[in-house]
């Protein structure tokens, strides 16, 4: 658990260091790319929830 936390902290530190020399235009592009990557996540989560609810409904029949 502590090793994972340390890896995440180091990863975030390197990410922050990488963003320091970027100008505003590069940061805006980075933000747009991240938003594009995160867009499908809510749909996938809802799909999984519906699948679980359907399974529970089938079990209750």
C-alpha positions, 0 to 999 in steps of 0.5 A, a space after each residue: 500500500 505504501 509502495 503504491 502511494 509512493 509511486 503515485 506521489 512520484 508520478 504526480 511530482 514528475 507530471 507537475 515538473 513537466 508542466 512548469 516549462 509549458 506555455 499557456 497554449 501547450 497547457 490548454 492542449 494538454 487539458 483538452 487531451 485529458 478531457 477527451 480521455 476522461 469523456 467515456 468514463 461516465 458512460 462506462 460506469 453507467 453501463 456497468 451499473 446497468 449490467 449489475 442492476 440487470 443481473 440483480 433483477 434477473 436473480 430476483 425473478 
